Amino acid sequence: MKVLTKQKCKYNDKVSKTIDGVLRRIFGDEATSFIYKYLENNYSLRRDEIVEKIDVFREGLEELLKSGAYVIEMRILDDICSSHGSIRTLESERRNEYDFVSQIKMLRAA
């Protein structure tokens, strides 16, 4: 059980760092801080809870960025897959049924 908990924590830490890295590369430090504050103030979502509450993160990001959130979500997924050495599971047929939350959860279970 402890091994699974350690693996989960390690995964959560990697995903959290990946999300932060993507946001900072795209928006810069100041705007990324604004996004985190927006999520905390409007969704009661602290930065350290994002991976555990990825559905809330997605909802807040989409409310804030509208259709631009899709690009951010895809970049996050790409970076997570790259850092894990995983082959992207979103084939063209699955892209039609794209669901950021499900993909993060699926990678988490792998």
C-alpha positions as CSV (number, residue, x, y, z in Angstrom):
1,M,0.0,0.0,0.0
2,K,2.8,2.4,0.9
3,V,4.4,1.7,-2.5
4,L,1.2,2.7,-4.3
5,T,0.9,5.9,-2.2
6,K,4.5,6.8,-2.9
7,Q,4.0,6.2,-6.7
8,K,0.8,8.3,-6.6
9,C,2.6,11.1,-4.8
10,K,5.5,11.0,-7.3
11,Y,3.0,11.1,-10.2
12,N,1.1,14.0,-8.7
13,D,4.3,15.9,-8.1
14,K,5.4,15.3,-11.8
15,V,2.0,16.3,-13.1
16,S,1.9,19.4,-10.9
17,K,5.3,20.5,-12.0
18,T,4.4,19.9,-15.7
19,I,1.2,21.9,-15.3
20,D,3.1,24.7,-13.7
21,G,5.9,24.6,-16.3
22,V,3.4,24.7,-19.2
23,L,1.5,27.7,-17.7
24,R,4.7,29.6,-17.0
25,R,6.2,28.9,-20.5
26,I,3.0,30.1,-22.2
27,F,1.8,32.9,-19.9
28,G,4.9,33.9,-17.9
29,D,5.2,34.1,-14.1
30,E,2.8,37.0,-13.5
31,A,-0.1,35.6,-15.5
32,T,0.5,32.1,-14.1
33,S,0.2,33.6,-10.6
34,F,-3.0,35.3,-11.6
35,I,-4.4,31.9,-12.9
36,Y,-3.6,30.2,-9.6
37,K,-5.2,33.0,-7.6
38,Y,-8.3,32.9,-9.9
39,L,-8.6,29.2,-9.3
40,E,-8.2,29.6,-5.6
41,N,-10.7,32.5,-5.3
42,N,-13.3,31.2,-7.7
43,Y,-13.0,27.4,-7.3
44,S,-11.4,27.0,-3.9
45,L,-8.7,25.1,-5.7
46,R,-5.2,25.5,-4.3
47,R,-2.2,24.8,-6.5
48,D,-1.3,21.7,-4.5
49,E,-4.8,20.2,-5.1
50,I,-4.8,20.6,-8.9
51,V,-3.9,17.0,-9.8
52,E,-6.3,15.5,-7.3
53,K,-9.1,17.8,-8.5
54,I,-8.2,17.9,-12.2
55,D,-11.8,18.2,-13.1
56,V,-12.1,21.4,-11.1
57,F,-8.9,22.7,-12.7
58,R,-10.3,22.1,-16.1
59,E,-13.5,23.8,-15.4
60,G,-11.8,26.9,-14.0
61,L,-9.3,27.0,-16.8
62,E,-12.0,26.8,-19.4
63,E,-14.1,29.5,-17.7
64,L,-11.1,31.8,-17.6
65,L,-9.6,31.0,-21.0
66,K,-12.6,29.8,-23.0
67,S,-11.6,27.9,-26.1
68,G,-7.9,28.7,-25.4
69,A,-8.0,26.2,-22.5
70,Y,-8.0,23.4,-25.0
71,V,-4.6,24.4,-26.3
72,I,-3.2,24.5,-22.8
73,E,-4.7,21.2,-21.9
74,M,-3.3,19.5,-25.0
75,R,0.2,21.0,-24.2
76,I,-0.1,19.7,-20.6
77,L,-1.0,16.2,-21.9
78,D,1.8,16.2,-24.4
79,D,4.4,17.3,-21.8
80,I,3.2,14.7,-19.3
81,C,3.4,11.9,-21.9
82,S,6.9,13.1,-22.9
83,S,8.2,13.2,-19.4
84,H,6.8,9.8,-18.6
85,G,8.2,8.4,-21.9
86,S,4.6,7.4,-22.8
87,I,3.3,7.2,-26.3
88,R,0.4,9.6,-26.6
89,T,-2.8,7.6,-26.3
90,L,-5.0,10.1,-28.0
91,E,-5.3,8.7,-31.5
92,S,-7.1,10.7,-34.2
93,E,-10.4,8.8,-33.5
94,R,-10.1,9.5,-29.8
95,R,-9.4,13.2,-30.3
96,N,-13.0,13.5,-31.4
97,E,-14.0,12.3,-27.9
98,Y,-11.2,14.3,-26.3
99,D,-11.5,14.6,-22.5
100,F,-8.6,16.2,-20.7
101,V,-9.7,14.9,-17.3
102,S,-10.1,11.3,-18.5
103,Q,-6.7,11.4,-20.1
104,I,-5.0,12.6,-16.9
105,K,-6.7,10.0,-14.9
106,M,-5.9,7.3,-17.4
107,L,-2.2,8.3,-17.3
108,R,-2.3,8.3,-13.5
109,A,-3.6,4.7,-13.4
110,A,-0.9,3.5,-15.8
